């Protein structure tokens, strides 16, 4: 009986030690599978859009400005960009209702419209639905002439990472070229 207890105790101590070792390695980013962003110049944002309501999965950190980023990098590590401003140059797909009225990252379909973009890693027209982009309807009316494959630049704040996706409040959108 004593022997069984000492075996069980030895196994528990070994498992606990390995768990502590693994968590310290991840904390040091030596073995982390999540890509980290290159150091960017940061500047605090003084205002956020007035209509934005905090979602349940947001943090209280102040949004930080990040210069042009690749949308795929944001999709791979949504938590890293949470409550941060992102700027992207992408190919426009279409306006849609994807992600609207979803409770954990709520944006009303009465006041917002979402839009899809194409994946930047291919010339094929493959959408990137993991990035939910929301634009106030009043602002979207100015872009009624956008066509599929138009190159656009948008800027916004990642307000949630619900479902492991990126949820962005877009506050500026501009057409770069056709």
OpenMM code with the backbone's topology and positions (N, CA, C; nanometers):
from openmm import Vec3, app, unit

residues = "UNK UNK UNK UNK UNK UNK UNK UNK UNK UNK UNK UNK UNK UNK UNK UNK UNK UNK UNK UNK UNK UNK UNK UNK UNK UNK UNK UNK UNK UNK UNK UNK UNK UNK UNK UNK UNK UNK UNK UNK UNK UNK UNK UNK UNK UNK UNK UNK UNK UNK UNK UNK UNK UNK UNK UNK UNK UNK UNK UNK UNK UNK UNK UNK UNK UNK UNK UNK UNK UNK UNK UNK UNK UNK UNK UNK UNK UNK UNK UNK UNK UNK UNK UNK UNK UNK UNK UNK UNK UNK UNK UNK UNK UNK UNK UNK UNK UNK UNK UNK UNK UNK UNK UNK UNK UNK UNK UNK UNK UNK UNK UNK UNK UNK UNK UNK UNK UNK UNK UNK UNK UNK UNK UNK UNK UNK UNK UNK UNK UNK UNK UNK UNK UNK UNK UNK UNK UNK UNK UNK UNK UNK UNK UNK UNK UNK UNK UNK UNK UNK UNK UNK UNK UNK UNK UNK UNK UNK UNK UNK UNK UNK UNK UNK UNK UNK UNK UNK UNK UNK UNK UNK UNK UNK UNK UNK UNK UNK".split()
positions = [
    Vec3(0.0821, -0.1187, 0.0000),
    Vec3(0.0000, 0.0000, 0.0000),
    Vec3(0.0865, 0.1252, 0.0000),
    Vec3(0.1921, 0.1237, 0.0860),
    Vec3(0.2825, 0.2368, 0.0915),
    Vec3(0.3519, 0.2572, -0.0419),
    Vec3(0.3839, 0.1473, -0.1059),
    Vec3(0.4548, 0.1526, -0.2328),
    Vec3(0.3666, 0.2166, -0.3415),
    Vec3(0.2387, 0.1802, -0.3442),
    Vec3(0.1464, 0.2380, -0.4415),
    Vec3(0.1320, 0.3879, -0.4210),
    Vec3(0.1216, 0.4276, -0.2951),
    Vec3(0.1093, 0.5707, -0.2649),
    Vec3(0.2343, 0.6472, -0.3090),
    Vec3(0.3502, 0.5891, -0.2875),
    Vec3(0.4730, 0.6588, -0.3269),
    Vec3(0.4840, 0.6674, -0.4800),
    Vec3(0.4371, 0.5667, -0.5538),
    Vec3(0.4351, 0.5744, -0.6998),
    Vec3(0.3410, 0.6845, -0.7481),
    Vec3(0.2220, 0.6885, -0.6883),
    Vec3(0.1240, 0.7905, -0.7268),
    Vec3(0.1785, 0.9303, -0.6953),
    Vec3(0.2390, 0.9461, -0.5794),
    Vec3(0.2971, 1.0742, -0.5412),
    Vec3(0.4090, 1.1144, -0.6372),
    Vec3(0.4931, 1.0188, -0.6755),
    Vec3(0.6023, 1.0481, -0.7687),
    Vec3(0.5467, 1.0911, -0.9048),
    Vec3(0.4405, 1.0277, -0.9504),
    Vec3(0.3796, 1.0636, -1.0788),
    Vec3(0.3208, 1.2043, -1.0713),
    Vec3(0.2497, 1.2348, -0.9633),
    Vec3(0.1903, 1.3678, -0.9476),
    Vec3(0.2962, 1.4772, -0.9434),
    Vec3(0.4050, 1.4537, -0.8724),
    Vec3(0.5132, 1.5518, -0.8645),
    Vec3(0.5757, 1.5723, -1.0021),
    Vec3(0.5946, 1.4665, -1.0770),
    Vec3(0.6524, 1.4752, -1.2111),
    Vec3(0.5615, 1.5542, -1.3035),
    Vec3(0.4321, 1.5248, -1.3018),
    Vec3(0.3363, 1.5951, -1.3873),
    Vec3(0.3313, 1.7426, -1.3508),
    Vec3(0.3276, 1.7729, -1.2218),
    Vec3(0.3236, 1.9128, -1.1776),
    Vec3(0.4506, 1.9853, -1.2206),
    Vec3(0.5639, 1.9195, -1.2087),
    Vec3(0.6902, 1.9821, -1.2497),
    Vec3(0.6939, 2.0093, -1.3984),
    Vec3(0.6438, 1.9142, -1.4790),
    Vec3(0.6404, 1.9345, -1.6241),
    Vec3(0.5448, 2.0469, -1.6617),
    Vec3(0.4329, 2.0556, -1.5922),
    Vec3(0.3370, 2.1631, -1.6186),
    Vec3(0.3967, 2.2990, -1.5909),
    Vec3(0.4700, 2.3119, -1.4807),
    Vec3(0.5354, 2.4389, -1.4477),
    Vec3(0.6418, 2.4721, -1.5505),
    Vec3(0.7187, 2.3726, -1.5937),
    Vec3(0.8221, 2.3942, -1.6944),
    Vec3(0.7613, 2.4406, -1.8259),
    Vec3(0.6534, 2.3753, -1.8688),
    Vec3(0.5898, 2.4105, -1.9964),
    Vec3(0.5321, 2.5509, -1.9921),
    Vec3(0.4670, 2.5876, -1.8817),
    Vec3(0.4083, 2.7215, -1.8749),
    Vec3(0.5156, 2.8288, -1.8699),
    Vec3(0.6312, 2.8007, -1.8075),
    Vec3(0.7378, 2.9011, -1.8060),
    Vec3(0.7993, 2.9165, -1.9450),
    Vec3(0.8058, 2.8084, -2.0229),
    Vec3(0.8595, 2.8178, -2.1580),
    Vec3(0.7666, 2.8987, -2.2471),
    Vec3(0.6351, 2.8800, -2.2343),
    Vec3(0.5394, 2.9556, -2.3144),
    Vec3(0.5442, 3.1019, -2.2749),
    Vec3(0.5585, 3.1285, -2.1452),
    Vec3(0.5662, 3.2668, -2.0990),
    Vec3(0.6893, 3.3355, -2.1558),
    Vec3(0.7979, 3.2618, -2.1733),
    Vec3(0.9190, 3.3188, -2.2312),
    Vec3(0.9119, 3.3275, -2.3826),
    Vec3(0.8027, 3.2763, -2.4442),
    Vec3(0.7835, 3.2741, -2.5897),
    Vec3(0.8884, 3.1928, -2.6630),
    Vec3(0.9585, 3.1026, -2.5948),
    Vec3(1.0575, 3.0193, -2.6622),
    Vec3(0.9904, 2.9143, -2.7490),
    Vec3(0.8769, 2.8617, -2.7026),
    Vec3(0.8094, 2.7562, -2.7746),
    Vec3(0.6673, 2.7934, -2.8116),
    Vec3(0.6363, 2.9203, -2.8138),
    Vec3(0.4995, 2.9639, -2.8411),
    Vec3(0.4651, 2.9447, -2.9880),
    Vec3(0.3481, 2.8886, -3.0141),
    Vec3(0.3036, 2.8659, -3.1519),
    Vec3(0.2336, 2.9884, -3.2083),
    Vec3(0.2016, 3.0856, -3.1243),
    Vec3(0.1313, 3.2053, -3.1704),
    Vec3(0.2334, 3.3047, -3.2234),
    Vec3(0.2172, 3.3504, -3.3486),
    Vec3(0.3128, 3.4467, -3.4015),
    Vec3(0.2992, 3.5799, -3.3288),
    Vec3(0.4109, 3.6449, -3.3079),
    Vec3(0.4063, 3.7750, -3.2431),
    Vec3(0.4275, 3.8828, -3.3472),
    Vec3(0.3678, 3.9959, -3.3239),
    Vec3(0.3780, 4.1068, -3.4178),
    Vec3(0.5132, 4.1728, -3.4018),
    Vec3(0.5678, 4.2247, -3.5121),
    Vec3(0.6912, 4.2989, -3.4997),
    Vec3(0.6640, 4.4258, -3.4200),
    Vec3(0.7638, 4.4770, -3.3478),
    Vec3(0.7416, 4.5980, -3.2703),
    Vec3(0.6961, 4.7104, -3.3631),
    Vec3(0.5897, 4.7747, -3.3254),
    Vec3(0.5358, 4.8836, -3.4074),
    Vec3(0.5380, 5.0109, -3.3267),
    Vec3(0.5441, 5.1226, -3.3979),
    Vec3(0.5336, 5.2498, -3.3299),
    Vec3(0.3922, 5.2600, -3.2772),
    Vec3(0.3805, 5.2940, -3.1523),
    Vec3(0.2475, 5.2994, -3.0939),
    Vec3(0.2158, 5.4413, -3.0504),
    Vec3(0.0889, 5.4741, -3.0617),
    Vec3(0.0418, 5.6049, -3.0200),
    Vec3(-0.0984, 5.5840, -2.9653),
    Vec3(-0.1264, 5.6280, -2.8432),
    Vec3(-0.2593, 5.6049, -2.7879),
    Vec3(-0.3665, 5.6776, -2.8691),
    Vec3(-0.4810, 5.6148, -2.8799),
    Vec3(-0.5949, 5.6750, -2.9473),
    Vec3(-0.6755, 5.7477, -2.8421),
    Vec3(-0.7132, 5.8707, -2.8700),
    Vec3(-0.7841, 5.9488, -2.7700),
    Vec3(-0.9335, 5.9266, -2.7743),
    Vec3(-0.9877, 5.8877, -2.8906),
    Vec3(-1.1311, 5.8701, -2.9014),
    Vec3(-1.1645, 5.7366, -2.9657),
    Vec3(-1.2779, 5.6834, -2.9283),
    Vec3(-1.3343, 5.5688, -2.9984),
    Vec3(-1.4699, 5.6126, -3.0490),
    Vec3(-1.5238, 5.5481, -3.1509),
    Vec3(-1.6536, 5.5883, -3.2023),
    Vec3(-1.7591, 5.5896, -3.0917),
    Vec3(-1.8481, 5.6896, -3.0956),
    Vec3(-1.9472, 5.7073, -2.9899),
    Vec3(-2.0463, 5.5918, -2.9846),
    Vec3(-2.0737, 5.5280, -3.0973),
    Vec3(-2.1741, 5.4224, -3.1019),
    Vec3(-2.1219, 5.2885, -3.0533),
    Vec3(-1.9932, 5.2782, -3.0316),
    Vec3(-1.9343, 5.1497, -2.9947),
    Vec3(-1.9665, 5.1174, -2.8499),
    Vec3(-2.0236, 4.9997, -2.8282),
    Vec3(-2.0501, 4.9507, -2.6933),
    Vec3(-1.9481, 4.8421, -2.6639),
    Vec3(-1.8942, 4.8372, -2.5417),
    Vec3(-1.7977, 4.7322, -2.5131),
    Vec3(-1.8616, 4.5941, -2.5201),
    Vec3(-1.7944, 4.5009, -2.5841),
    Vec3(-1.8422, 4.3635, -2.5933),
    Vec3(-1.7998, 4.2883, -2.4683),
    Vec3(-1.8527, 4.1693, -2.4513),
    Vec3(-1.8249, 4.0939, -2.3288),
    Vec3(-1.6816, 4.0434, -2.3228),
    Vec3(-1.6164, 4.0250, -2.4366),
    Vec3(-1.4828, 3.9670, -2.4354),
    Vec3(-1.3731, 4.0706, -2.4576),
    Vec3(-1.4000, 4.1966, -2.4309),
    Vec3(-1.2983, 4.2988, -2.4496),
    Vec3(-1.2236, 4.3210, -2.3188),
    Vec3(-1.1100, 4.3819, -2.3296),
    Vec3(-1.0307, 4.4170, -2.2135),
    Vec3(-1.0417, 4.5671, -2.1937),
    Vec3(-1.0011, 4.6163, -2.0794),
    Vec3(-1.0158, 4.7579, -2.0502),
    Vec3(-0.8953, 4.8397, -2.0964),
    Vec3(-0.8033, 4.7789, -2.1681),
    Vec3(-0.6855, 4.8508, -2.2142),
    Vec3(-0.7242, 4.9565, -2.3170),
    Vec3(-0.6466, 5.0636, -2.3227),
    Vec3(-0.6705, 5.1706, -2.4184),
    Vec3(-0.6289, 5.1238, -2.5569),
    Vec3(-0.7108, 5.1501, -2.6617),
    Vec3(-0.6722, 5.1106, -2.7963),
    Vec3(-0.5405, 5.1766, -2.8372),
    Vec3(-0.4602, 5.1031, -2.9114),
    Vec3(-0.3297, 5.1516, -2.9532),
    Vec3(-0.3236, 5.1486, -3.1045),
    Vec3(-0.2596, 5.2506, -3.1637),
    Vec3(-0.2497, 5.2582, -3.3089),
    Vec3(-0.1424, 5.1627, -3.3596),
    Vec3(-0.1787, 5.0846, -3.4613),
    Vec3(-0.0843, 4.9958, -3.5281),
    Vec3(-0.0859, 5.0328, -3.6755),
    Vec3(0.0289, 5.0478, -3.7351),
    Vec3(0.0353, 5.0811, -3.8767),
    Vec3(-0.0015, 4.9589, -3.9598),
    Vec3(-0.0008, 4.9696, -4.0896),
    Vec3(-0.0502, 4.8645, -4.1791),
    Vec3(-0.0134, 4.7241, -4.1322),
    Vec3(-0.1151, 4.6398, -4.1232),
    Vec3(-0.0947, 4.5007, -4.0845),
    Vec3(-0.1587, 4.4101, -4.1885),
    Vec3(-0.1115, 4.2889, -4.1942),
    Vec3(-0.1681, 4.1877, -4.2826),
    Vec3(-0.2903, 4.1281, -4.2135),
    Vec3(-0.4066, 4.1257, -4.2784),
    Vec3(-0.5267, 4.0704, -4.2146),
    Vec3(-0.5091, 3.9257, -4.1679),
    Vec3(-0.4291, 3.8468, -4.2388),
    Vec3(-0.4079, 3.7073, -4.1983),
    Vec3(-0.3348, 3.6988, -4.0647),
    Vec3(-0.2456, 3.7929, -4.0396),
    Vec3(-0.1731, 3.7965, -3.9133),
    Vec3(-0.2703, 3.8256, -3.7983),
    Vec3(-0.3660, 3.9147, -3.8237),
    Vec3(-0.4660, 3.9485, -3.7223),
    Vec3(-0.5578, 3.8288, -3.6972),
    Vec3(-0.5969, 3.7586, -3.8041),
    Vec3(-0.6858, 3.6432, -3.7909),
    Vec3(-0.6168, 3.5288, -3.7158),
    Vec3(-0.4861, 3.5135, -3.7339),
    Vec3(-0.4136, 3.4054, -3.6666),
    Vec3(-0.3989, 3.4304, -3.5174),
    Vec3(-0.3950, 3.5555, -3.4757),
    Vec3(-0.3773, 3.5883, -3.3335),
    Vec3(-0.4723, 3.7000, -3.2925),
    Vec3(-0.6028, 3.6729, -3.2894),
    Vec3(-0.6990, 3.7796, -3.2590),
    Vec3(-0.6824, 3.8396, -3.1197),
    Vec3(-0.6404, 3.7605, -3.0229),
    Vec3(-0.6237, 3.8124, -2.8862),
    Vec3(-0.5112, 3.9148, -2.8780),
    Vec3(-0.4116, 3.8985, -2.9622),
    Vec3(-0.2985, 3.9906, -2.9604),
    Vec3(-0.3388, 4.1309, -3.0085),
    Vec3(-0.4432, 4.1388, -3.0912),
    Vec3(-0.4854, 4.2666, -3.1466),
    Vec3(-0.6101, 4.3222, -3.0779),
    Vec3(-0.6589, 4.2549, -2.9753),
    Vec3(-0.7799, 4.2969, -2.9061),
    Vec3(-0.7612, 4.4370, -2.8479),
    Vec3(-0.8588, 4.5257, -2.8728),
    Vec3(-0.8576, 4.6653, -2.8279),
    Vec3(-0.7457, 4.7469, -2.8911),
    Vec3(-0.7003, 4.7057, -3.0066),
    Vec3(-0.5962, 4.7804, -3.0778),
    Vec3(-0.6497, 4.8260, -3.2125),
    Vec3(-0.5960, 4.9343, -3.2595),
    Vec3(-0.6333, 4.9871, -3.3907),
    Vec3(-0.5501, 4.9167, -3.4967),
    Vec3(-0.6172, 4.8761, -3.6035),
    Vec3(-0.5471, 4.8147, -3.7159),
    Vec3(-0.5776, 4.8924, -3.8428),
    Vec3(-0.4843, 4.8920, -3.9337),
    Vec3(-0.4999, 4.9502, -4.0671),
    Vec3(-0.4631, 4.8424, -4.1677),
    Vec3(-0.5469, 4.8238, -4.2686),
    Vec3(-0.5213, 4.7211, -4.3689),
    Vec3(-0.5550, 4.7739, -4.5074),
    Vec3(-0.4780, 4.7309, -4.6055),
    Vec3(-0.5106, 4.7541, -4.7458),
    Vec3(-0.5481, 4.6169, -4.8018),
    Vec3(-0.6718, 4.6070, -4.8541),
    Vec3(-0.7269, 4.4774, -4.8927),
    Vec3(-0.8097, 4.4912, -5.0203),
    Vec3(-0.8480, 4.3752, -5.0745),
    Vec3(-0.9416, 4.3733, -5.1875),
    Vec3(-1.0830, 4.3555, -5.1329),
    Vec3(-1.1721, 4.4440, -5.1720),
    Vec3(-1.3108, 4.4438, -5.1273),
    Vec3(-1.3863, 4.3303, -5.1950),
    Vec3(-1.4710, 4.2594, -5.1188),
    Vec3(-1.5568, 4.1552, -5.1751),
    Vec3(-1.6986, 4.2100, -5.1909),
    Vec3(-1.7699, 4.2282, -5.0794),
    Vec3(-1.9076, 4.2777, -5.0872),
    Vec3(-1.9575, 4.3180, -4.9497),
    Vec3(-2.0649, 4.3961, -4.9494),
    Vec3(-2.1345, 4.4266, -4.8254),
    Vec3(-2.2202, 4.3061, -4.7896),
    Vec3(-2.2374, 4.2811, -4.6597),
    Vec3(-2.3103, 4.1633, -4.6143),
    Vec3(-2.3729, 4.1914, -4.4784),
    Vec3(-2.4332, 4.0892, -4.4218),
    Vec3(-2.4886, 4.0995, -4.2865),
    Vec3(-2.4191, 4.0032, -4.1912),
    Vec3(-2.3055, 3.9497, -4.2310),
    Vec3(-2.2315, 3.8513, -4.1528),
    Vec3(-2.1935, 3.9070, -4.0157),
    Vec3(-2.2316, 3.8375, -3.9102),
    Vec3(-2.1917, 3.8743, -3.7747),
    Vec3(-2.2806, 3.9762, -3.7066),
    Vec3(-2.3753, 4.0333, -3.7772),
    Vec3(-2.4621, 4.1336, -3.7155),
    Vec3(-2.5603, 4.0667, -3.6194),
    Vec3(-2.5946, 4.1370, -3.5135),
    Vec3(-2.6914, 4.0921, -3.4127),
    Vec3(-2.6457, 3.9683, -3.3349),
    Vec3(-2.5164, 3.9371, -3.3337),
    Vec3(-2.4633, 3.8255, -3.2547),
    Vec3(-2.4343, 3.8783, -3.1144),
    Vec3(-2.4983, 3.8226, -3.0137),
    Vec3(-2.4971, 3.8785, -2.8773),
    Vec3(-2.3578, 3.9003, -2.8158),
    Vec3(-2.2638, 3.8048, -2.8208),
    Vec3(-2.1350, 3.8293, -2.7552),
    Vec3(-2.0534, 3.9448, -2.8162),
    Vec3(-2.0777, 3.9789, -2.9413),
    Vec3(-2.0072, 4.0908, -3.0060),
    Vec3(-2.1130, 4.1733, -3.0798),
    Vec3(-2.2043, 4.2288, -3.0064),
    Vec3(-2.3267, 4.2848, -3.0636),
    Vec3(-2.3039, 4.4131, -3.1429),
    Vec3(-2.3520, 4.4098, -3.2663),
    Vec3(-2.3649, 4.5265, -3.3532),
    Vec3(-2.5001, 4.5114, -3.4217),
    Vec3(-2.5857, 4.6103, -3.4050),
    Vec3(-2.7229, 4.6042, -3.4540),
    Vec3(-2.7277, 4.6144, -3.6059),
    Vec3(-2.8111, 4.5322, -3.6672),
    Vec3(-2.8276, 4.5375, -3.8123),
    Vec3(-2.9017, 4.6644, -3.8551),
    Vec3(-2.9645, 4.7328, -3.7620),
    Vec3(-3.0290, 4.8603, -3.7941),
    Vec3(-2.9275, 4.9711, -3.8144),
    Vec3(-2.8178, 4.9660, -3.7395),
    Vec3(-2.7208, 5.0755, -3.7414),
    Vec3(-2.5902, 5.0422, -3.8128),
    Vec3(-2.5644, 4.9153, -3.8371),
    Vec3(-2.4368, 4.8729, -3.8973),
    Vec3(-2.4601, 4.7836, -4.0182),
    Vec3(-2.3595, 4.7785, -4.1025),
    Vec3(-2.3533, 4.6820, -4.2124),
    Vec3(-2.2125, 4.6235, -4.2062),
    Vec3(-2.1990, 4.4995, -4.2404),
    Vec3(-2.0656, 4.4392, -4.2419),
    Vec3(-2.0210, 4.4255, -4.3873),
    Vec3(-1.8922, 4.4086, -4.4045),
    Vec3(-1.8420, 4.3835, -4.5393),
    Vec3(-1.7339, 4.2782, -4.5341),
    Vec3(-1.7206, 4.2084, -4.6452),
    Vec3(-1.6215, 4.1013, -4.6574),
    Vec3(-1.5058, 4.1480, -4.7431),
    Vec3(-1.3901, 4.0909, -4.7157),
    Vec3(-1.2709, 4.1175, -4.7963),
    Vec3(-1.2192, 3.9838, -4.8478),
    Vec3(-1.1336, 3.9909, -4.9486),
    Vec3(-1.0721, 3.8686, -5.0008),
    Vec3(-0.9425, 3.8394, -4.9268),
    Vec3(-0.9066, 3.7122, -4.9199),
    Vec3(-0.7799, 3.6707, -4.8593),
    Vec3(-0.6648, 3.7356, -4.9357),
    Vec3(-0.5687, 3.7935, -4.8640),
    Vec3(-0.4577, 3.8599, -4.9327),
    Vec3(-0.3476, 3.7651, -4.9809),
    Vec3(-0.3538, 3.6372, -4.9422),
    Vec3(-0.2470, 3.5441, -4.9773),
    Vec3(-0.2714, 3.4709, -5.1083),
    Vec3(-0.3756, 3.5099, -5.1821),
    Vec3(-0.4047, 3.4455, -5.3097),
    Vec3(-0.4680, 3.5458, -5.4051),
    Vec3(-0.4512, 3.5226, -5.5339),
    Vec3(-0.5156, 3.6072, -5.6345),
    Vec3(-0.6576, 3.5605, -5.6625),
    Vec3(-0.6919, 3.4440, -5.6131),
    Vec3(-0.8263, 3.3914, -5.6309),
    Vec3(-0.9230, 3.4692, -5.5410),
    Vec3(-1.0486, 3.4677, -5.5762),
    Vec3(-1.1483, 3.5408, -5.4990),
    Vec3(-1.2038, 3.4545, -5.3862),
    Vec3(-1.1231, 3.4392, -5.2818),
    Vec3(-1.1626, 3.3611, -5.1647),
    Vec3(-1.1836, 3.4587, -5.0493),
    Vec3(-1.3062, 3.4655, -4.9945),
    Vec3(-1.3335, 3.5593, -4.8849),
    Vec3(-1.2605, 3.5217, -4.7561),
    Vec3(-1.2515, 3.6191, -4.6671),
    Vec3(-1.1902, 3.6007, -4.5356),
    Vec3(-1.2982, 3.6272, -4.4293),
    Vec3(-1.3908, 3.5304, -4.4091),
    Vec3(-1.5024, 3.5544, -4.3160),
    Vec3(-1.4609, 3.5524, -4.1692),
    Vec3(-1.3389, 3.5122, -4.1387),
    Vec3(-1.2927, 3.5131, -3.9994),
    Vec3(-1.2727, 3.6551, -3.9478),
    Vec3(-1.2696, 3.7521, -4.0392),
    Vec3(-1.2572, 3.8922, -3.9998),
    Vec3(-1.3923, 3.9586, -4.0233),
    Vec3(-1.4612, 3.9895, -3.9133),
    Vec3(-1.5920, 4.0546, -3.9213),
    Vec3(-1.5692, 4.2060, -3.9159),
    Vec3(-1.6039, 4.2744, -4.0237),
    Vec3(-1.5801, 4.4185, -4.0350),
    Vec3(-1.7136, 4.4914, -4.0329),
    Vec3(-1.7306, 4.5835, -3.9385),
    Vec3(-1.8568, 4.6546, -3.9223),
    Vec3(-1.8380, 4.8029, -3.9511),
    Vec3(-1.9280, 4.8555, -4.0303),
    Vec3(-1.9248, 4.9959, -4.0705),
    Vec3(-2.0619, 5.0552, -4.0404),
    Vec3(-2.0674, 5.1742, -3.9792),
    Vec3(-2.1987, 5.2366, -3.9582),
    Vec3(-2.2690, 5.2567, -4.0923),
    Vec3(-2.3989, 5.2321, -4.0956),
    Vec3(-2.4756, 5.2416, -4.2211),
    Vec3(-2.4648, 5.3793, -4.2851),
    Vec3(-2.4609, 5.4840, -4.2041),
    Vec3(-2.4499, 5.6199, -4.2591),
    Vec3(-2.3193, 5.6367, -4.3367),
    Vec3(-2.2118, 5.5774, -4.2862),
    Vec3(-2.0829, 5.5842, -4.3563),
    Vec3(-2.0822, 5.4952, -4.4796),
    Vec3(-2.1492, 5.3813, -4.4718),
    Vec3(-2.1500, 5.2852, -4.5832),
    Vec3(-2.2205, 5.3410, -4.7057),
    Vec3(-2.3153, 5.4315, -4.6854),
    Vec3(-2.3884, 5.4904, -4.7981),
    Vec3(-2.2946, 5.5633, -4.8946),
    Vec3(-2.1830, 5.6118, -4.8445),
    Vec3(-2.0854, 5.6827, -4.9295),
    Vec3(-2.0108, 5.5866, -5.0224),
    Vec3(-2.0148, 5.4575, -4.9920),
    Vec3(-1.9361, 5.3591, -5.0664),
    Vec3(-2.0245, 5.2635, -5.1463),
    Vec3(-2.1394, 5.3100, -5.1856),
    Vec3(-2.2334, 5.2265, -5.2603),
    Vec3(-2.1756, 5.1833, -5.3952),
    Vec3(-2.0806, 5.2597, -5.4480),
    Vec3(-2.0231, 5.2288, -5.5792),
    Vec3(-1.9054, 5.1312, -5.5727),
    Vec3(-1.8704, 5.0810, -5.4543),
    Vec3(-1.7602, 4.9844, -5.4451),
    Vec3(-1.7960, 4.8567, -5.5190),
    Vec3(-1.7000, 4.8068, -5.5927),
    Vec3(-1.7196, 4.6839, -5.6702),
    Vec3(-1.6245, 4.5761, -5.6184),
    Vec3(-1.6569, 4.4522, -5.6509),
    Vec3(-1.5717, 4.3403, -5.6154),
    Vec3(-1.4318, 4.3627, -5.6725),
    Vec3(-1.3300, 4.3350, -5.5930),
    Vec3(-1.1880, 4.3483, -5.6267),
    Vec3(-1.1348, 4.4903, -5.6209),
    Vec3(-1.2170, 4.5897, -5.5841),
    Vec3(-1.1640, 4.7239, -5.5622),
    Vec3(-1.0685, 4.7180, -5.4442),
    Vec3(-0.9571, 4.7873, -5.4548),
    Vec3(-0.8625, 4.7914, -5.3452),
    Vec3(-0.9055, 4.9026, -5.2498),
    Vec3(-0.9222, 4.8671, -5.1217),
    Vec3(-0.9644, 4.9632, -5.0202),
    Vec3(-0.8685, 4.9590, -4.9015),
    Vec3(-0.8682, 5.0684, -4.8279),
    Vec3(-0.7931, 5.0739, -4.7025),
    Vec3(-0.8928, 5.1053, -4.5924),
    Vec3(-0.8843, 5.0295, -4.4834),
    Vec3(-0.9716, 5.0572, -4.3699),
    Vec3(-0.8899, 5.0651, -4.2429),
    Vec3(-0.9470, 5.1344, -4.1471),
    Vec3(-0.8862, 5.1476, -4.0159),
    Vec3(-0.9965, 5.1260, -3.9133),
    Vec3(-0.9661, 5.0542, -3.8080),
    Vec3(-1.0662, 5.0300, -3.7054),
    Vec3(-1.0067, 4.9656, -3.5829),
    Vec3(-1.0912, 4.9464, -3.4844),
    Vec3(-1.0489, 4.8898, -3.3568),
    Vec3(-1.1057, 4.7490, -3.3427),
    Vec3(-1.0198, 4.6550, -3.3099),
    Vec3(-1.0628, 4.5175, -3.2847),
    Vec3(-1.1305, 4.5180, -3.1477),
    Vec3(-1.2641, 4.5004, -3.1461),
    Vec3(-1.3371, 4.5129, -3.0208),
    Vec3(-1.3717, 4.3794, -2.9571),
    Vec3(-1.3543, 4.2686, -3.0286),
    Vec3(-1.3859, 4.1384, -2.9705),
    Vec3(-1.3105, 4.0278, -3.0442),
    Vec3(-1.2970, 3.9155, -2.9756),
    Vec3(-1.2406, 3.7952, -3.0370),
    Vec3(-1.3342, 3.6772, -3.0139),
    Vec3(-1.4656, 3.7055, -3.0121),
    Vec3(-1.5661, 3.6011, -2.9928),
    Vec3(-1.5534, 3.4957, -3.1020),
    Vec3(-1.5740, 3.3718, -3.0670),
    Vec3(-1.5635, 3.2565, -3.1577),
    Vec3(-1.4233, 3.2381, -3.2152),
    Vec3(-1.3232, 3.3066, -3.1590),
    Vec3(-1.1871, 3.2988, -3.2113),
    Vec3(-1.1683, 3.3790, -3.3382),
    Vec3(-1.2672, 3.4615, -3.3737),
    Vec3(-1.2598, 3.5459, -3.4929),
    Vec3(-1.2238, 3.6885, -3.4535),
    Vec3(-1.1987, 3.7704, -3.5534),
    Vec3(-1.1643, 3.9102, -3.5328),
    Vec3(-1.2883, 3.9942, -3.5633),
    Vec3(-1.3297, 4.0784, -3.4695),
    Vec3(-1.4476, 4.1636, -3.4840),
    Vec3(-1.3987, 4.3078, -3.4786),
    Vec3(-1.4155, 4.3815, -3.5889),
    Vec3(-1.3557, 4.5147, -3.6023),
    Vec3(-1.4626, 4.6210, -3.6250),
    Vec3(-1.4560, 4.7291, -3.5472),
    Vec3(-1.5367, 4.8483, -3.5723),
    Vec3(-1.4567, 4.9364, -3.6670),
    Vec3(-1.4976, 4.9410, -3.7921),
    Vec3(-1.4266, 5.0200, -3.8926),
    Vec3(-1.4740, 5.1645, -3.8818),
    Vec3(-1.3788, 5.2560, -3.8630),
    Vec3(-1.4177, 5.3962, -3.8560),
    Vec3(-1.3739, 5.4763, -3.9779),
    Vec3(-1.2771, 5.4244, -4.0539),
    Vec3(-1.2416, 5.4904, -4.1799),
    Vec3(-1.2289, 5.3847, -4.2894),
    Vec3(-1.2821, 5.4190, -4.4034),
    Vec3(-1.2752, 5.3321, -4.5214),
    Vec3(-1.2523, 5.4223, -4.6407),
    Vec3(-1.1555, 5.3864, -4.7237),
    Vec3(-1.1303, 5.4667, -4.8431),
    Vec3(-1.0911, 5.3737, -4.9577),
    Vec3(-1.1295, 5.4151, -5.0762),
    Vec3(-1.0972, 5.3373, -5.1955),
    Vec3(-0.9578, 5.3774, -5.2409),
    Vec3(-0.8709, 5.2774, -5.2592),
    Vec3(-0.7334, 5.3042, -5.3017),
    Vec3(-0.7273, 5.3060, -5.4537),
    Vec3(-0.7741, 5.1985, -5.5167),
    Vec3(-0.7802, 5.1925, -5.6624),
    Vec3(-0.8681, 5.0770, -5.7040),
    Vec3(-0.9089, 5.0769, -5.8325),
    Vec3(-0.9902, 4.9672, -5.8832),
    Vec3(-0.9038, 4.8469, -5.9117),
] * unit.nanometer
topology = app.Topology()
chain = topology.addChain("A")
for resn in residues:
    res = topology.addResidue(resn, chain)
    for name in ("N", "CA", "C"):
        topology.addAtom(name, app.Element.getBySymbol(name[0]), res)
